[in-house]
């Protein structure tokens, strides 16, 4: 129901657009019939159009441009999941994660890792691999994490686990205006491995 705030707002903008088209046309026809000079008519036109542009920009900002603070519990509900990685036996060595570069102009890498009973795939936009002393990477640090929990998992899971953060939009006016309530705001996988020797790189094929 909260998302109907956004639906109603867009409907009002469409109705206002129809109104100003009619209003501008009627005003200009009346001016022509009466043989009046433009006077303040053009200023009124600009004001009405300016209000329309401002309203549209506000809705676009709420839906697509508004920055989200994932540490703000009033805006998003954040959930964490932790799963041990399953070691894969290769022809030459064992590994936890395989990495393959994507085709095209965007430097995207695709990660594949295994947890209990599941094969998982993600990409470098929504995940990062941690193989350093600290489990938290620079890229992952932009999201809120329980750092102490990650430190404990380093010992309990022998630095072989995936920590997944998912954030969903809460029921707020701005989230409703952007029609985001209940939708996924962000998902990020922090893939922890002991060191880079447990990473299998799949070479990109050259045509």
PyMOL CGO cylinders between C-alpha atoms (Angstrom):
from pymol import cmd
from pymol.cgo import CYLINDER

trace = [
    CYLINDER, 0.00, 0.00, 0.00, 2.89, 2.38, 0.69, 0.3, 1, 1, 1, 1, 1, 1,
    CYLINDER, 2.89, 2.38, 0.69, 3.95, 2.23, -2.95, 0.3, 1, 1, 1, 1, 1, 1,
    CYLINDER, 3.95, 2.23, -2.95, 0.57, 3.68, -3.94, 0.3, 1, 1, 1, 1, 1, 1,
    CYLINDER, 0.57, 3.68, -3.94, 1.95, 7.00, -2.68, 0.3, 1, 1, 1, 1, 1, 1,
    CYLINDER, 1.95, 7.00, -2.68, 4.24, 7.04, -5.71, 0.3, 1, 1, 1, 1, 1, 1,
    CYLINDER, 4.24, 7.04, -5.71, 1.51, 5.83, -8.04, 0.3, 1, 1, 1, 1, 1, 1,
    CYLINDER, 1.51, 5.83, -8.04, -0.82, 8.59, -6.82, 0.3, 1, 1, 1, 1, 1, 1,
    CYLINDER, -0.82, 8.59, -6.82, 1.96, 11.19, -7.18, 0.3, 1, 1, 1, 1, 1, 1,
    CYLINDER, 1.96, 11.19, -7.18, 2.67, 10.22, -10.79, 0.3, 1, 1, 1, 1, 1, 1,
    CYLINDER, 2.67, 10.22, -10.79, -1.07, 10.26, -11.53, 0.3, 1, 1, 1, 1, 1, 1,
    CYLINDER, -1.07, 10.26, -11.53, -1.34, 13.77, -10.11, 0.3, 1, 1, 1, 1, 1, 1,
    CYLINDER, -1.34, 13.77, -10.11, 1.60, 14.90, -12.27, 0.3, 1, 1, 1, 1, 1, 1,
    CYLINDER, 1.60, 14.90, -12.27, -0.10, 13.51, -15.39, 0.3, 1, 1, 1, 1, 1, 1,
    CYLINDER, -0.10, 13.51, -15.39, -3.37, 15.25, -14.46, 0.3, 1, 1, 1, 1, 1, 1,
    CYLINDER, -3.37, 15.25, -14.46, -1.47, 18.49, -13.82, 0.3, 1, 1, 1, 1, 1, 1,
    CYLINDER, -1.47, 18.49, -13.82, 0.21, 18.17, -17.24, 0.3, 1, 1, 1, 1, 1, 1,
    CYLINDER, 0.21, 18.17, -17.24, -3.22, 17.83, -18.89, 0.3, 1, 1, 1, 1, 1, 1,
    CYLINDER, -3.22, 17.83, -18.89, -4.47, 20.79, -16.88, 0.3, 1, 1, 1, 1, 1, 1,
    CYLINDER, -4.47, 20.79, -16.88, -1.65, 23.16, -17.83, 0.3, 1, 1, 1, 1, 1, 1,
    CYLINDER, -1.65, 23.16, -17.83, -1.94, 22.22, -21.51, 0.3, 1, 1, 1, 1, 1, 1,
    CYLINDER, -1.94, 22.22, -21.51, -5.64, 23.06, -21.38, 0.3, 1, 1, 1, 1, 1, 1,
    CYLINDER, -5.64, 23.06, -21.38, -5.07, 26.14, -19.23, 0.3, 1, 1, 1, 1, 1, 1,
    CYLINDER, -5.07, 26.14, -19.23, -2.32, 27.57, -21.42, 0.3, 1, 1, 1, 1, 1, 1,
    CYLINDER, -2.32, 27.57, -21.42, -4.33, 26.96, -24.58, 0.3, 1, 1, 1, 1, 1, 1,
    CYLINDER, -4.33, 26.96, -24.58, -7.50, 28.49, -23.13, 0.3, 1, 1, 1, 1, 1, 1,
    CYLINDER, -7.50, 28.49, -23.13, -5.68, 31.52, -21.81, 0.3, 1, 1, 1, 1, 1, 1,
    CYLINDER, -5.68, 31.52, -21.81, -3.90, 32.19, -25.10, 0.3, 1, 1, 1, 1, 1, 1,
    CYLINDER, -3.90, 32.19, -25.10, -7.11, 31.77, -27.14, 0.3, 1, 1, 1, 1, 1, 1,
    CYLINDER, -7.11, 31.77, -27.14, -8.92, 34.19, -24.84, 0.3, 1, 1, 1, 1, 1, 1,
    CYLINDER, -8.92, 34.19, -24.84, -6.07, 36.65, -25.26, 0.3, 1, 1, 1, 1, 1, 1,
    CYLINDER, -6.07, 36.65, -25.26, -6.29, 36.39, -29.07, 0.3, 1, 1, 1, 1, 1, 1,
    CYLINDER, -6.29, 36.39, -29.07, -10.07, 36.77, -29.10, 0.3, 1, 1, 1, 1, 1, 1,
    CYLINDER, -10.07, 36.77, -29.10, -9.91, 39.86, -26.89, 0.3, 1, 1, 1, 1, 1, 1,
    CYLINDER, -9.91, 39.86, -26.89, -6.97, 41.27, -28.83, 0.3, 1, 1, 1, 1, 1, 1,
    CYLINDER, -6.97, 41.27, -28.83, -4.94, 41.58, -25.65, 0.3, 1, 1, 1, 1, 1, 1,
    CYLINDER, -4.94, 41.58, -25.65, -1.19, 41.85, -25.46, 0.3, 1, 1, 1, 1, 1, 1,
    CYLINDER, -1.19, 41.85, -25.46, 0.72, 38.93, -23.88, 0.3, 1, 1, 1, 1, 1, 1,
    CYLINDER, 0.72, 38.93, -23.88, 1.48, 40.85, -20.70, 0.3, 1, 1, 1, 1, 1, 1,
    CYLINDER, 1.48, 40.85, -20.70, 2.01, 38.43, -17.80, 0.3, 1, 1, 1, 1, 1, 1,
    CYLINDER, 2.01, 38.43, -17.80, 0.65, 35.46, -19.76, 0.3, 1, 1, 1, 1, 1, 1,
    CYLINDER, 0.65, 35.46, -19.76, 4.10, 34.14, -20.66, 0.3, 1, 1, 1, 1, 1, 1,
    CYLINDER, 4.10, 34.14, -20.66, 5.26, 34.49, -17.07, 0.3, 1, 1, 1, 1, 1, 1,
    CYLINDER, 5.26, 34.49, -17.07, 2.28, 32.42, -15.88, 0.3, 1, 1, 1, 1, 1, 1,
    CYLINDER, 2.28, 32.42, -15.88, 3.13, 29.81, -18.53, 0.3, 1, 1, 1, 1, 1, 1,
    CYLINDER, 3.13, 29.81, -18.53, 6.71, 29.61, -17.27, 0.3, 1, 1, 1, 1, 1, 1,
    CYLINDER, 6.71, 29.61, -17.27, 5.61, 29.28, -13.65, 0.3, 1, 1, 1, 1, 1, 1,
    CYLINDER, 5.61, 29.28, -13.65, 3.19, 26.46, -14.46, 0.3, 1, 1, 1, 1, 1, 1,
    CYLINDER, 3.19, 26.46, -14.46, 5.79, 24.63, -16.54, 0.3, 1, 1, 1, 1, 1, 1,
    CYLINDER, 5.79, 24.63, -16.54, 8.40, 25.19, -13.83, 0.3, 1, 1, 1, 1, 1, 1,
    CYLINDER, 8.40, 25.19, -13.83, 6.14, 23.58, -11.23, 0.3, 1, 1, 1, 1, 1, 1,
    CYLINDER, 6.14, 23.58, -11.23, 5.68, 20.59, -13.56, 0.3, 1, 1, 1, 1, 1, 1,
    CYLINDER, 5.68, 20.59, -13.56, 9.43, 20.19, -14.11, 0.3, 1, 1, 1, 1, 1, 1,
    CYLINDER, 9.43, 20.19, -14.11, 10.07, 20.41, -10.36, 0.3, 1, 1, 1, 1, 1, 1,
    CYLINDER, 10.07, 20.41, -10.36, 7.39, 17.80, -9.62, 0.3, 1, 1, 1, 1, 1, 1,
    CYLINDER, 7.39, 17.80, -9.62, 8.75, 15.37, -12.25, 0.3, 1, 1, 1, 1, 1, 1,
    CYLINDER, 8.75, 15.37, -12.25, 12.33, 15.83, -11.03, 0.3, 1, 1, 1, 1, 1, 1,
    CYLINDER, 12.33, 15.83, -11.03, 11.23, 15.19, -7.43, 0.3, 1, 1, 1, 1, 1, 1,
    CYLINDER, 11.23, 15.19, -7.43, 9.59, 11.89, -8.42, 0.3, 1, 1, 1, 1, 1, 1,
    CYLINDER, 9.59, 11.89, -8.42, 12.57, 10.83, -10.55, 0.3, 1, 1, 1, 1, 1, 1,
    CYLINDER, 12.57, 10.83, -10.55, 14.91, 11.67, -7.65, 0.3, 1, 1, 1, 1, 1, 1,
    CYLINDER, 14.91, 11.67, -7.65, 12.83, 9.62, -5.21, 0.3, 1, 1, 1, 1, 1, 1,
    CYLINDER, 12.83, 9.62, -5.21, 12.65, 6.66, -7.59, 0.3, 1, 1, 1, 1, 1, 1,
    CYLINDER, 12.65, 6.66, -7.59, 16.14, 6.53, -9.12, 0.3, 1, 1, 1, 1, 1, 1,
    CYLINDER, 16.14, 6.53, -9.12, 18.52, 9.26, -7.95, 0.3, 1, 1, 1, 1, 1, 1,
    CYLINDER, 18.52, 9.26, -7.95, 18.13, 9.30, -4.16, 0.3, 1, 1, 1, 1, 1, 1,
    CYLINDER, 18.13, 9.30, -4.16, 21.29, 8.05, -2.41, 0.3, 1, 1, 1, 1, 1, 1,
    CYLINDER, 21.29, 8.05, -2.41, 20.67, 5.35, 0.19, 0.3, 1, 1, 1, 1, 1, 1,
    CYLINDER, 20.67, 5.35, 0.19, 22.46, 5.18, 3.54, 0.3, 1, 1, 1, 1, 1, 1,
    CYLINDER, 22.46, 5.18, 3.54, 22.54, 1.46, 4.26, 0.3, 1, 1, 1, 1, 1, 1,
    CYLINDER, 22.54, 1.46, 4.26, 23.51, 2.17, 7.87, 0.3, 1, 1, 1, 1, 1, 1,
    CYLINDER, 23.51, 2.17, 7.87, 20.24, 4.06, 8.41, 0.3, 1, 1, 1, 1, 1, 1,
    CYLINDER, 20.24, 4.06, 8.41, 17.86, 1.51, 9.93, 0.3, 1, 1, 1, 1, 1, 1,
    CYLINDER, 17.86, 1.51, 9.93, 14.94, 3.89, 9.39, 0.3, 1, 1, 1, 1, 1, 1,
    CYLINDER, 14.94, 3.89, 9.39, 15.37, 3.67, 5.61, 0.3, 1, 1, 1, 1, 1, 1,
    CYLINDER, 15.37, 3.67, 5.61, 16.40, 0.04, 5.05, 0.3, 1, 1, 1, 1, 1, 1,
    CYLINDER, 16.40, 0.04, 5.05, 16.17, -3.25, 6.92, 0.3, 1, 1, 1, 1, 1, 1,
    CYLINDER, 16.17, -3.25, 6.92, 19.51, -5.05, 6.70, 0.3, 1, 1, 1, 1, 1, 1,
    CYLINDER, 19.51, -5.05, 6.70, 19.93, -8.80, 7.06, 0.3, 1, 1, 1, 1, 1, 1,
    CYLINDER, 19.93, -8.80, 7.06, 23.13, -10.85, 7.21, 0.3, 1, 1, 1, 1, 1, 1,
    CYLINDER, 23.13, -10.85, 7.21, 23.72, -14.47, 6.24, 0.3, 1, 1, 1, 1, 1, 1,
    CYLINDER, 23.72, -14.47, 6.24, 26.92, -16.47, 6.71, 0.3, 1, 1, 1, 1, 1, 1,
    CYLINDER, 26.92, -16.47, 6.71, 27.73, -19.76, 4.98, 0.3, 1, 1, 1, 1, 1, 1,
    CYLINDER, 27.73, -19.76, 4.98, 30.93, -21.84, 4.90, 0.3, 1, 1, 1, 1, 1, 1,
    CYLINDER, 30.93, -21.84, 4.90, 32.47, -22.37, 1.47, 0.3, 1, 1, 1, 1, 1, 1,
    CYLINDER, 32.47, -22.37, 1.47, 32.80, -25.87, 0.05, 0.3, 1, 1, 1, 1, 1, 1,
    CYLINDER, 32.80, -25.87, 0.05, 36.20, -26.77, -1.34, 0.3, 1, 1, 1, 1, 1, 1,
    CYLINDER, 36.20, -26.77, -1.34, 36.23, -27.85, -4.99, 0.3, 1, 1, 1, 1, 1, 1,
    CYLINDER, 36.23, -27.85, -4.99, 38.76, -30.37, -6.20, 0.3, 1, 1, 1, 1, 1, 1,
    CYLINDER, 38.76, -30.37, -6.20, 40.38, -29.42, -9.50, 0.3, 1, 1, 1, 1, 1, 1,
    CYLINDER, 40.38, -29.42, -9.50, 42.70, -31.28, -11.83, 0.3, 1, 1, 1, 1, 1, 1,
    CYLINDER, 42.70, -31.28, -11.83, 45.79, -29.46, -10.54, 0.3, 1, 1, 1, 1, 1, 1,
    CYLINDER, 45.79, -29.46, -10.54, 44.68, -27.92, -7.23, 0.3, 1, 1, 1, 1, 1, 1,
    CYLINDER, 44.68, -27.92, -7.23, 41.66, -27.28, -5.04, 0.3, 1, 1, 1, 1, 1, 1,
    CYLINDER, 41.66, -27.28, -5.04, 39.82, -23.97, -4.87, 0.3, 1, 1, 1, 1, 1, 1,
    CYLINDER, 39.82, -23.97, -4.87, 36.87, -22.21, -3.24, 0.3, 1, 1, 1, 1, 1, 1,
    CYLINDER, 36.87, -22.21, -3.24, 36.02, -19.64, -5.92, 0.3, 1, 1, 1, 1, 1, 1,
    CYLINDER, 36.02, -19.64, -5.92, 36.37, -19.50, -9.68, 0.3, 1, 1, 1, 1, 1, 1,
    CYLINDER, 36.37, -19.50, -9.68, 36.64, -16.16, -11.46, 0.3, 1, 1, 1, 1, 1, 1,
    CYLINDER, 36.64, -16.16, -11.46, 35.93, -15.47, -15.10, 0.3, 1, 1, 1, 1, 1, 1,
    CYLINDER, 35.93, -15.47, -15.10, 36.17, -12.14, -16.92, 0.3, 1, 1, 1, 1, 1, 1,
    CYLINDER, 36.17, -12.14, -16.92, 33.15, -10.98, -18.87, 0.3, 1, 1, 1, 1, 1, 1,
    CYLINDER, 33.15, -10.98, -18.87, 33.08, -10.00, -22.52, 0.3, 1, 1, 1, 1, 1, 1,
    CYLINDER, 33.08, -10.00, -22.52, 32.45, -6.50, -23.76, 0.3, 1, 1, 1, 1, 1, 1,
    CYLINDER, 32.45, -6.50, -23.76, 33.78, -3.13, -22.76, 0.3, 1, 1, 1, 1, 1, 1,
    CYLINDER, 33.78, -3.13, -22.76, 32.83, -3.28, -19.07, 0.3, 1, 1, 1, 1, 1, 1,
    CYLINDER, 32.83, -3.28, -19.07, 35.52, -4.78, -16.79, 0.3, 1, 1, 1, 1, 1, 1,
    CYLINDER, 35.52, -4.78, -16.79, 33.16, -7.14, -14.98, 0.3, 1, 1, 1, 1, 1, 1,
    CYLINDER, 33.16, -7.14, -14.98, 34.26, -10.40, -13.40, 0.3, 1, 1, 1, 1, 1, 1,
    CYLINDER, 34.26, -10.40, -13.40, 31.97, -13.30, -12.62, 0.3, 1, 1, 1, 1, 1, 1,
    CYLINDER, 31.97, -13.30, -12.62, 32.41, -15.28, -9.40, 0.3, 1, 1, 1, 1, 1, 1,
    CYLINDER, 32.41, -15.28, -9.40, 31.26, -18.84, -8.78, 0.3, 1, 1, 1, 1, 1, 1,
    CYLINDER, 31.26, -18.84, -8.78, 31.39, -20.37, -5.31, 0.3, 1, 1, 1, 1, 1, 1,
    CYLINDER, 31.39, -20.37, -5.31, 29.81, -23.32, -3.53, 0.3, 1, 1, 1, 1, 1, 1,
    CYLINDER, 29.81, -23.32, -3.53, 28.02, -23.55, -0.20, 0.3, 1, 1, 1, 1, 1, 1,
    CYLINDER, 28.02, -23.55, -0.20, 26.21, -26.53, 1.32, 0.3, 1, 1, 1, 1, 1, 1,
    CYLINDER, 26.21, -26.53, 1.32, 24.04, -27.96, -1.45, 0.3, 1, 1, 1, 1, 1, 1,
    CYLINDER, 24.04, -27.96, -1.45, 24.19, -24.87, -3.63, 0.3, 1, 1, 1, 1, 1, 1,
    CYLINDER, 24.19, -24.87, -3.63, 26.22, -23.39, -6.48, 0.3, 1, 1, 1, 1, 1, 1,
    CYLINDER, 26.22, -23.39, -6.48, 26.22, -19.61, -6.33, 0.3, 1, 1, 1, 1, 1, 1,
    CYLINDER, 26.22, -19.61, -6.33, 27.09, -17.08, -9.02, 0.3, 1, 1, 1, 1, 1, 1,
    CYLINDER, 27.09, -17.08, -9.02, 27.53, -13.35, -8.75, 0.3, 1, 1, 1, 1, 1, 1,
    CYLINDER, 27.53, -13.35, -8.75, 29.65, -10.59, -10.26, 0.3, 1, 1, 1, 1, 1, 1,
    CYLINDER, 29.65, -10.59, -10.26, 32.19, -7.99, -9.22, 0.3, 1, 1, 1, 1, 1, 1,
    CYLINDER, 32.19, -7.99, -9.22, 29.52, -5.30, -9.05, 0.3, 1, 1, 1, 1, 1, 1,
    CYLINDER, 29.52, -5.30, -9.05, 27.71, -7.12, -6.24, 0.3, 1, 1, 1, 1, 1, 1,
    CYLINDER, 27.71, -7.12, -6.24, 30.55, -8.98, -4.56, 0.3, 1, 1, 1, 1, 1, 1,
    CYLINDER, 30.55, -8.98, -4.56, 34.21, -8.88, -3.62, 0.3, 1, 1, 1, 1, 1, 1,
    CYLINDER, 34.21, -8.88, -3.62, 36.83, -11.43, -2.69, 0.3, 1, 1, 1, 1, 1, 1,
    CYLINDER, 36.83, -11.43, -2.69, 38.73, -11.04, 0.56, 0.3, 1, 1, 1, 1, 1, 1,
    CYLINDER, 38.73, -11.04, 0.56, 42.07, -12.85, 0.91, 0.3, 1, 1, 1, 1, 1, 1,
    CYLINDER, 42.07, -12.85, 0.91, 43.98, -10.43, 3.13, 0.3, 1, 1, 1, 1, 1, 1,
    CYLINDER, 43.98, -10.43, 3.13, 44.63, -10.24, 6.84, 0.3, 1, 1, 1, 1, 1, 1,
    CYLINDER, 44.63, -10.24, 6.84, 41.46, -8.26, 7.49, 0.3, 1, 1, 1, 1, 1, 1,
    CYLINDER, 41.46, -8.26, 7.49, 38.24, -9.90, 6.26, 0.3, 1, 1, 1, 1, 1, 1,
    CYLINDER, 38.24, -9.90, 6.26, 36.76, -6.54, 5.24, 0.3, 1, 1, 1, 1, 1, 1,
    CYLINDER, 36.76, -6.54, 5.24, 37.86, -5.20, 1.85, 0.3, 1, 1, 1, 1, 1, 1,
    CYLINDER, 37.86, -5.20, 1.85, 37.86, -1.58, 0.75, 0.3, 1, 1, 1, 1, 1, 1,
    CYLINDER, 37.86, -1.58, 0.75, 34.94, -2.17, -1.61, 0.3, 1, 1, 1, 1, 1, 1,
    CYLINDER, 34.94, -2.17, -1.61, 32.88, -4.01, 1.01, 0.3, 1, 1, 1, 1, 1, 1,
    CYLINDER, 32.88, -4.01, 1.01, 33.56, -1.37, 3.65, 0.3, 1, 1, 1, 1, 1, 1,
    CYLINDER, 33.56, -1.37, 3.65, 31.00, 1.01, 2.14, 0.3, 1, 1, 1, 1, 1, 1,
    CYLINDER, 31.00, 1.01, 2.14, 28.30, -1.26, 3.59, 0.3, 1, 1, 1, 1, 1, 1,
    CYLINDER, 28.30, -1.26, 3.59, 27.56, -1.80, 7.29, 0.3, 1, 1, 1, 1, 1, 1,
    CYLINDER, 27.56, -1.80, 7.29, 29.02, -5.05, 8.66, 0.3, 1, 1, 1, 1, 1, 1,
    CYLINDER, 29.02, -5.05, 8.66, 29.43, -6.67, 12.06, 0.3, 1, 1, 1, 1, 1, 1,
    CYLINDER, 29.43, -6.67, 12.06, 33.22, -6.59, 11.88, 0.3, 1, 1, 1, 1, 1, 1,
    CYLINDER, 33.22, -6.59, 11.88, 33.64, -8.56, 15.11, 0.3, 1, 1, 1, 1, 1, 1,
    CYLINDER, 33.64, -8.56, 15.11, 31.46, -11.32, 13.64, 0.3, 1, 1, 1, 1, 1, 1,
    CYLINDER, 31.46, -11.32, 13.64, 33.68, -11.51, 10.55, 0.3, 1, 1, 1, 1, 1, 1,
    CYLINDER, 33.68, -11.51, 10.55, 36.78, -11.76, 12.77, 0.3, 1, 1, 1, 1, 1, 1,
    CYLINDER, 36.78, -11.76, 12.77, 35.23, -14.66, 14.70, 0.3, 1, 1, 1, 1, 1, 1,
    CYLINDER, 35.23, -14.66, 14.70, 34.26, -16.41, 11.44, 0.3, 1, 1, 1, 1, 1, 1,
    CYLINDER, 34.26, -16.41, 11.44, 37.88, -16.19, 10.30, 0.3, 1, 1, 1, 1, 1, 1,
    CYLINDER, 37.88, -16.19, 10.30, 38.70, -18.60, 13.12, 0.3, 1, 1, 1, 1, 1, 1,
    CYLINDER, 38.70, -18.60, 13.12, 35.53, -20.70, 13.13, 0.3, 1, 1, 1, 1, 1, 1,
    CYLINDER, 35.53, -20.70, 13.13, 35.35, -21.21, 9.34, 0.3, 1, 1, 1, 1, 1, 1,
    CYLINDER, 35.35, -21.21, 9.34, 39.11, -21.10, 8.72, 0.3, 1, 1, 1, 1, 1, 1,
    CYLINDER, 39.11, -21.10, 8.72, 38.76, -18.03, 6.49, 0.3, 1, 1, 1, 1, 1, 1,
    CYLINDER, 38.76, -18.03, 6.49, 36.50, -19.88, 4.04, 0.3, 1, 1, 1, 1, 1, 1,
    CYLINDER, 36.50, -19.88, 4.04, 32.99, -18.46, 4.07, 0.3, 1, 1, 1, 1, 1, 1,
    CYLINDER, 32.99, -18.46, 4.07, 30.67, -16.01, 2.35, 0.3, 1, 1, 1, 1, 1, 1,
    CYLINDER, 30.67, -16.01, 2.35, 28.98, -13.18, 4.23, 0.3, 1, 1, 1, 1, 1, 1,
    CYLINDER, 28.98, -13.18, 4.23, 25.90, -11.84, 2.45, 0.3, 1, 1, 1, 1, 1, 1,
    CYLINDER, 25.90, -11.84, 2.45, 24.29, -8.51, 3.24, 0.3, 1, 1, 1, 1, 1, 1,
    CYLINDER, 24.29, -8.51, 3.24, 20.78, -7.84, 1.92, 0.3, 1, 1, 1, 1, 1, 1,
    CYLINDER, 20.78, -7.84, 1.92, 18.92, -4.57, 2.43, 0.3, 1, 1, 1, 1, 1, 1,
    CYLINDER, 18.92, -4.57, 2.43, 15.21, -4.03, 1.79, 0.3, 1, 1, 1, 1, 1, 1,
    CYLINDER, 15.21, -4.03, 1.79, 13.38, -0.71, 1.76, 0.3, 1, 1, 1, 1, 1, 1,
    CYLINDER, 13.38, -0.71, 1.76, 11.29, 0.03, 4.84, 0.3, 1, 1, 1, 1, 1, 1,
    CYLINDER, 11.29, 0.03, 4.84, 7.81, 1.57, 5.00, 0.3, 1, 1, 1, 1, 1, 1,
    CYLINDER, 7.81, 1.57, 5.00, 8.56, 5.29, 4.78, 0.3, 1, 1, 1, 1, 1, 1,
    CYLINDER, 8.56, 5.29, 4.78, 7.03, 8.16, 2.84, 0.3, 1, 1, 1, 1, 1, 1,
    CYLINDER, 7.03, 8.16, 2.84, 10.08, 8.69, 0.60, 0.3, 1, 1, 1, 1, 1, 1,
    CYLINDER, 10.08, 8.69, 0.60, 10.40, 4.96, -0.10, 0.3, 1, 1, 1, 1, 1, 1,
    CYLINDER, 10.40, 4.96, -0.10, 6.71, 4.88, -0.95, 0.3, 1, 1, 1, 1, 1, 1,
    CYLINDER, 6.71, 4.88, -0.95, 7.10, 7.94, -3.18, 0.3, 1, 1, 1, 1, 1, 1,
    CYLINDER, 7.10, 7.94, -3.18, 9.84, 6.09, -5.06, 0.3, 1, 1, 1, 1, 1, 1,
    CYLINDER, 9.84, 6.09, -5.06, 7.67, 2.92, -5.11, 0.3, 1, 1, 1, 1, 1, 1,
    CYLINDER, 7.67, 2.92, -5.11, 10.45, 0.94, -3.40, 0.3, 1, 1, 1, 1, 1, 1,
    CYLINDER, 10.45, 0.94, -3.40, 8.82, -0.29, -0.18, 0.3, 1, 1, 1, 1, 1, 1,
    CYLINDER, 8.82, -0.29, -0.18, 9.51, -3.98, 0.35, 0.3, 1, 1, 1, 1, 1, 1,
    CYLINDER, 9.51, -3.98, 0.35, 11.86, -4.18, -2.65, 0.3, 1, 1, 1, 1, 1, 1,
    CYLINDER, 11.86, -4.18, -2.65, 15.52, -5.14, -2.55, 0.3, 1, 1, 1, 1, 1, 1,
    CYLINDER, 15.52, -5.14, -2.55, 17.75, -2.09, -2.11, 0.3, 1, 1, 1, 1, 1, 1,
    CYLINDER, 17.75, -2.09, -2.11, 21.10, -3.89, -2.25, 0.3, 1, 1, 1, 1, 1, 1,
    CYLINDER, 21.10, -3.89, -2.25, 22.74, -7.30, -1.97, 0.3, 1, 1, 1, 1, 1, 1,
    CYLINDER, 22.74, -7.30, -1.97, 26.46, -7.76, -1.52, 0.3, 1, 1, 1, 1, 1, 1,
    CYLINDER, 26.46, -7.76, -1.52, 28.54, -10.92, -1.08, 0.3, 1, 1, 1, 1, 1, 1,
    CYLINDER, 28.54, -10.92, -1.08, 31.82, -10.76, 0.79, 0.3, 1, 1, 1, 1, 1, 1,
    CYLINDER, 31.82, -10.76, 0.79, 33.61, -13.93, -0.28, 0.3, 1, 1, 1, 1, 1, 1,
    CYLINDER, 33.61, -13.93, -0.28, 36.35, -14.84, 2.20, 0.3, 1, 1, 1, 1, 1, 1,
    CYLINDER, 36.35, -14.84, 2.20, 39.18, -17.21, 1.23, 0.3, 1, 1, 1, 1, 1, 1,
    CYLINDER, 39.18, -17.21, 1.23, 42.44, -17.99, 3.07, 0.3, 1, 1, 1, 1, 1, 1,
    CYLINDER, 42.44, -17.99, 3.07, 44.66, -16.71, 0.25, 0.3, 1, 1, 1, 1, 1, 1,
    CYLINDER, 44.66, -16.71, 0.25, 44.73, -16.34, -3.53, 0.3, 1, 1, 1, 1, 1, 1,
    CYLINDER, 44.73, -16.34, -3.53, 45.89, -19.93, -4.08, 0.3, 1, 1, 1, 1, 1, 1,
    CYLINDER, 45.89, -19.93, -4.08, 42.29, -20.98, -3.35, 0.3, 1, 1, 1, 1, 1, 1,
    CYLINDER, 42.29, -20.98, -3.35, 41.11, -18.86, -6.27, 0.3, 1, 1, 1, 1, 1, 1,
    CYLINDER, 41.11, -18.86, -6.27, 40.75, -20.39, -9.71, 0.3, 1, 1, 1, 1, 1, 1,
    CYLINDER, 40.75, -20.39, -9.71, 41.02, -17.90, -12.57, 0.3, 1, 1, 1, 1, 1, 1,
    CYLINDER, 41.02, -17.90, -12.57, 39.33, -18.98, -15.78, 0.3, 1, 1, 1, 1, 1, 1,
    CYLINDER, 39.33, -18.98, -15.78, 41.22, -17.34, -18.70, 0.3, 1, 1, 1, 1, 1, 1,
    CYLINDER, 41.22, -17.34, -18.70, 39.21, -15.20, -21.09, 0.3, 1, 1, 1, 1, 1, 1,
    CYLINDER, 39.21, -15.20, -21.09, 38.99, -16.74, -24.52, 0.3, 1, 1, 1, 1, 1, 1,
    CYLINDER, 38.99, -16.74, -24.52, 40.51, -14.68, -27.35, 0.3, 1, 1, 1, 1, 1, 1,
    CYLINDER, 40.51, -14.68, -27.35, 38.60, -14.92, -30.62, 0.3, 1, 1, 1, 1, 1, 1,
]
cmd.load_cgo(trace, "trace")
